[in-house]
Amino acid sequence: MSLAEAGELLGLSRPFVSRLLDAGEIPSERLPESRHRRVRLSDVLAFQQQRESRRAGRRIIAEAADAAGIPY
């Protein structure tokens, strides 16, 4: 899929997806003799799952801190 399609699926901008690819957060491959890159749907979905699990973990920590009266 293209970077724009991956961004749409993730709810992120194409430039941000490009930075994620540059950082190696999502695997990608360059098309032969082109500046364009492609990513696999499975890699995008794996990144999305990882992102959601991190978000859930942060939510749990914030709720525990709030319950304990600790400013978070």
C-alpha positions in Angstrom: 0.0 0.0 0.0 1.1 3.6 -0.5 2.1 5.9 2.3 -1.1 7.9 1.9 -3.2 4.8 2.2 -1.2 3.7 5.3 -1.7 7.2 6.8 -5.4 7.1 6.1 -5.7 3.7 7.8 -3.7 4.8 10.8 -5.3 8.2 11.0 -1.9 9.9 10.5 -0.6 12.3 7.9 1.5 11.0 5.0 4.6 13.0 6.1 4.3 11.5 9.6 4.1 8.0 8.2 7.2 8.8 6.1 9.1 9.7 9.3 7.9 6.4 10.9 9.3 4.5 7.9 12.6 6.5 8.0 12.9 5.6 11.7 12.2 1.9 11.0 9.0 1.8 13.0 7.2 0.4 10.0 9.1 -1.8 7.5 8.9 -0.6 3.9 10.5 -1.1 0.5 11.4 1.3 -2.2 10.1 0.7 -5.7 12.8 0.0 -8.3 14.3 3.1 -9.8 11.8 5.3 -7.9 11.5 7.6 -4.9 8.2 5.9 -4.0 7.9 3.4 -1.1 5.4 0.7 -0.4 4.4 -0.9 2.9 2.6 -4.2 3.6 -0.8 -4.1 5.1 0.3 -6.7 7.7 3.1 -4.3 8.8 0.7 -1.4 9.1 -1.8 -3.5 11.1 1.0 -4.7 13.4 2.1 -1.2 14.0 -1.5 -0.1 14.7 -1.9 -3.0 17.2 1.4 -2.0 19.0 0.3 1.6 19.1 -3.1 0.7 20.6 -1.5 -1.5 23.3 0.9 1.3 24.3 -2.1 3.7 24.5 -4.0 1.2 26.7 -1.0 0.8 29.0 -0.7 4.6 29.4 -4.4 4.8 30.1 -4.0 2.1 32.9 -1.1 4.0 34.4 -3.0 7.3 34.3 -6.1 5.7 35.9 -3.9 4.1 38.7 -2.2 7.4 39.4 -5.5 9.3 39.5 -7.0 6.7 41.9 -3.9 7.0 44.1 -4.2 10.8 44.0 -0.8 11.2 42.3 -0.7 14.0 39.6 0.1 12.4 36.3 
